[in-house]
Amino acid sequence: MGAETAARISDEDHTLQRIAAKLTDTNKMSFVAERPDGSIAGYAMAKMNEAGDVMLDGLHIDQSEYGTGLAANILHAVFAAHSGIPSIALEVLEGNDRAMAFYRKHGSK
């Protein structure tokens, strides 16, 4: 896909309007990490289809939170909310080596 295309898609998908629309989707479960001052440090969304399959529909952390364990905490909250589900699917943009390493560290194959 290339870095330029991935960056464009990411920019389009992470607008306030797109995130707000996702938050109102009743088929998605949202997880939000809030700082003491009320600002959002990160969030994740997961959706379940009619067959009961779960898809991680995004996990995003503010860059200032990288390396703090926040992403792992949010991912574990998603796992806990879907306990009993044998697996959760996800997609990572090609070239996002940091994300791929993170998910592998936490059990992705």
N, C-alpha and C positions, 0 to 999 in steps of 0.2 A: 504494500500500500504506500509506503514511503512516509518519511517524517512530516513533510508538508501536508499531505492529505490527512494523516493522523492528527496533527495539530489543529487543522481546520475542523475536523469532525468533533474533536474534543471541545474546541471553543464554541461550536454551535450547540453541542449537547449540554454544556454547563452554563447556559444563560439562566438568569433568575426566572425567566418565564418558563423555560423547559423544566427546571427543578420544581417550580411551584406546581406545574401540571402533573408531574410525577407524584408529588405529595398528595394530590387529590385523587389519585387512582386507587380505588378500593381493592384492586387485585394485588397491590404492593404493600409490603410492610416496610416502614421506614425506621431507621436507627440514627440518632443524632447525638454527637458528642459536643457538649457545650462547655465553654470556658467559664470560670467564675464571674467574668464580667458580662456574661450573656451572649458573647459572640460564638459562632459555630466554628469548631475546630475540625470537624469532619462528619461525614455521614455515609450511610450505606442504605441500599434498597434491595429488597428481594421480592420475587413474585412467584406464585405457585399457579401452575396451569390446572386445567380440569382433571388431568390424569394424576395430579399430586406431585408432579416434578417441580423442583425448586430451582430457580435461576437467580444468581446474584446479579442484580441489575445495575450495579455500580457501588464502588467503595472509593470515596475520595477524602483525602486528608490534606489540610493546609500544609504547605511546604514547611512552615515553621514547626510543625509537629512531627516531621520525619525523624525516625529514630527514637521516639519516645515510648513506643509500644501502643500508641493509640489505635493504629490500624489493626493490630492483633486483637485489641480489646473489642473493637467494633465487630470484627469478623467472628470472634467467639460469641458475641451477643446474637449474631445471625444464626450461628450453629445452635446455640441454646434454644432460640425461638423455634427452630425446626428440628428439635431432637426427635429421633425416631425415623427421620428421613435418611436413607442410606447414603445419599450423595447430593451435593448442590453443584449445579453446573455454573460455569462462568466463561466469559470471553475476555481476552486481553489483546489490545492492539499490538500487532507485530512491531517489534522494535522496543517495546516497553519492558526492557530487561529487568528493571527494578521491580515492577509488578509481578513479572513471571517468577523471579527469585522469591518474592514474598509469598506468593501462593504455593510454590513448591515447598517452602519451609513449613507451611501450615497444612501440608497434606495433599496438595493438588498433584495430579499425575499428568 
